[in-house]
Every structure is written in C-alpha cells, then in structure tokens.
Amino acid sequence: MATRSLPQHISKQFDQELEDLRARVMTMGGLVEELLSNGLDAMDKSDAEMAERVTNSDYMVNAMEVSIDEECTQVLARRQPAAGDLRLVLAVIKTISDLERMGDEIEKIGRMVVRMCEQDSPKSYYVSVLSMGQHVREMLHDALDVFARMDSGKAVEVAEQDKKIDEEYGAIMRQLITYMMEDPRSISNVLEVVWAVRALERIGDHANNLCENVIYLVEGKDVRHTSIEDMRKEISSD
C-alpha cells in the first residue's frame, strides 16, 4: 500500500508552505463534511432553521477555495516546484475545486429541506435519501482521511464506494418515480427530493475525484475516467 510523505527541502520555509497547503485543504474539507452532516440532520429533523444555516454557510467554502488557490499560485510563482512538489500543488488545486463544488451541492440540499418544511412534505419521501446521505458522508470522510495520509492504496478502496452510492441513487430514483406515477399530486414535492438525491450522487462523484487526486499525487499517474480495476493495476505496476 503506497503512501507518501512531504519531502524535506533545504528551505524550511518551503517545507512549511507545503505543509500549510495540505493543512488548509483538510480544514476546508472538515467544513464541507460538517455542512453535509448538518444538512442531513436538518433533513432528518425537518429543521428549516438549521437547513437555512447550511445554505447560508456556502460562502465560507467559496472563500477558502479562493484563498488556498491564491496561496498555490504564490507557491508556483516563488518556488517553481517540480516533480512531487508540483504534483502536490496541482492536487491541492484540483481538490479544493472538488470541495467547493461539494459545497454548492450541499447548499442545494439545504434549500430543498427549507422548501420541504414549508410544504410539510411526507417524511416517507426522503427516508431512503438519509441512508444514502450517510454513505456519502462516510465516503467523504474516508476520502479526506486518504488525502491526509496520502495513501494511494486506500484511495482505491474508498473510490470503490462510489459504485454502491450510484446503485443507491438508481434505486431511490426508481422509487421516487413510482411515487409520482401513483399520485400526480405528489410530483412537486417528490421533485424536491429528486434534486437532493442528485446532489448527494454528485458529492459522491467529487469524493471519488479526491481519491483520484491522491493517486495522482502519490503515484504520478492520472487515473481519471478509468475503472477501479485499472486503478489497482496502475498502483501495483510500480
């Protein structure tokens, strides 16, 4: 199982800059994970106030992305990193972009919960969504842990969870379509749940991207748009 540690440089300040980048990514990831947990709690408790707070917190994720991206630009300009150092900076840029997009999807979930509370939608519509949401949250947590440890072997295992999430997504969508066919009056409410399910599926996709970023960082190999089997082959071929 391949892992990577940050290299030591003659310039201790450069070491600190790289470590700071990684630490800031983890802080941003922790915020995104917290917002997702709060969004799911708001859905479970039909808590419109909590959902509103989740929706209004997305600006913090956006601000972090801009700040970290600027720091990456400064490192590239000042240090002109190469090899593994360059991959680290590029992986950070890709990762914060995925985290920012997760924040956008979580904001959509918050808005959906607010509207469902206003419409007093039946909780039966989104019980299965909560189960899927917990699996997505666990995948995000594991993906962030993989990034922290820079573990490419574990990254493949976490990426594999996306397949299960996609299967849940398909099953829930079929169930929601059945609700709408059986009772056309439910269409507007069920469509709100559809957007939330789609948002969770997209968060799972972005968590998968985080794992791919780790493999790129550790192995120096671009495994985007490849199967899990091919990812394993890329790692084991070293």
N, C-alpha and C positions, 0 to 999 in steps of 0.2 A: 504494500500500500504506500504510494508515493506521497511524501509531504515535503514542504519547502519552508525554510526559514529565511528571514530577511538577511541579505548579505551584510557583511561589515565593510565599511569603507574607510579610507584614510581620513576623510572629512566626517567627523562625528555629527556635524550639523546635518549632513546629507542623510545619515542614518536616522536622525531624529525626524527629519522631514518625511521620510518614507513611512516610519512607524506612525507618525501623526496622521498621515493619509489613511492608513489602514484603520486606525482607531476612530477616525471621524466617520468612516464608512460604517463601522459597527454601531456607532451612536445613531446614525441615520437609520440603519436597519432596525435598531431597537425601537425607535419611534414608530416606524411603519408597522412593526409587529404589534406594538401597543395599540395603535389606532385600529388595526384589524380586529384585535381581541375586543376592544371597546365597541366596535361596530357590530360584532356578533352578539355581544352581551345586550346591546340595545335592541337587536332583533329578537333575542330570546325573551327579554323582559317587556317588549313593546314600549320602550322608553324613548319617547321622541326627543326629550331634552338631551339625553346622552348622545343620540344619533346626530343631533344638531351640532353638538360639540365636536364630534368626529368630522362632520362635514366642514366645519369652520377651522379645523386644525391643519388642513392640507397645505396651507401657506407655509407652515413650518418645514414641511418636507421639501417644498419648492425652494425655499431659502437655503436649506442645507445643500441641495444639489448645486445651486449657483455658486455657493461659497467654496465647496470642495472642488468643483470644476475649475474655478479660478485658481485655487491652490495647485491643481495639477498643471495648469497652463504655466504657472510660475516655475514649477519644478522642471518642466520640459525646457523652458527658456534658459534658466540659470544653469542647470546641471547637464543638459543634453544627454540623458541616460541612454544606455544601450543594453542589449540582451535582457537578462531577467529584470533589471530595474525598469527598463522601458515597458516590458510586459506588465509589471505591477501597476505602473501609472495608467496604462491603457485599460487594464482590467478594472481599475478603480473607476475610470470614466464610464465604462460600459455598465458597471454595477450600480452606480448612483443613478444612471439613466433608467435602469430597470426598477430601482426602488421608487423613483419619482413617479413612474407610470403606475406602480402598485398603489401609491398614494392617491392617484386620480381614480383608480377603480374603487378604492375604499371610500372615497368621497361619494361615488355613485351609490354605494351600498347605504351610506348614511342618509342620503336623500330619499332612497327607496323606503327606508324604515320610517322616516318622517311622514311620507305620504301614506304609508300603510296604516300608521297610527291615526292619521286624520280620517281615513276611510273606514277605520275599525275593521280591517280585513281579518278573516278567519285565520287563526294560528296554524291550522292544519295545512295551509298553503306552503308554509316555509319550514316545517319541522325537519324535513329531509335536507333542506338547504343548510340548516345549522350543523348537521352531521358532516356534510361536505365542507362547510366552512372550517370546522375544527381540523379536518385533514389538511386543508390548505394552510392553516395556521401552523400546524406541525411541520409541514414541508418547508415553509418559510423559515421557521426556527432552525430546522436542520441545515438548510442552505446557508444561513448566516453563520452557523457553527462551523460548517465546512470552510467557509471563507476565512474565518478567524484562525483555523488551524492549517489552512492551505493544504488540504488533504484531497488529492485528486481521486484516490480510490473510493473514499467515502462519497465524493461528489457524484460518482456514477450511481451509487446506491440511492442517493437522495433523488437524483434526476429520474430514477425509475418510478418514483411515487407519482409522477405526473400522469402516467398511464392509468393508474387507478382513479385519479381525480377526473380524467377525461371520461372514464366509464361511468362514474357517478353523475357527471354532467349530462351524459346522454340519457341515463335512466330517469333523472329528475325532469328533464325536458319532455320526455315522453309522458310522464305523469301529469305535468302541467298542461300539456296539450289535451290530455284526456279530460281534465277539469273543465277546460274551455269548451270542449265539444259537448260535454254533458249538460253544461249550464252556461249559455251565452252571456248571462248577466254577470258572470264572474270574470269575463275577459279582461276588463280594465284592471282589476285587482291582480289577476294572475300575471298579466304582462309586467307589472312592477317586480314580481318575483323572478320573472324570466331575466330581467336586466341584472338583478342581483346575482343570479346563478352564473350568468355570462361573465360578470365582473370577477367572481371567485375563480372561474376557469382561467381567466386571463392572468390573475395573480399567480396561479399555479404555473402558467407558462413562463412568467417572469422569474419565478423561483427556479425553474429549470434553467433559465438563462444564467442565473447566478452560478449554478453548478458548472455550466459550460465555461464561464469566465474563469473559474478556479482551475479547471483542467488546462485551459489556455495558459494561465499564469504558471502553473507548476510544470506542465509537460511541454509548453511551447507549441501546442497543436490546436488548430481550430476545429472543434467538433460540432459546430453549429450545423443543423439540418442533417445530422447523422443519427442512426439508431443507437439504442443502448448497447447492442452487441458490438457495433463498430467502435463505440467509445471504449469499451473494455479492451478491444483489440489494440487500439491506439496506445492505451496505457501499458498493456502487457508486452508491447513490442519493444519497449526500451530495454 
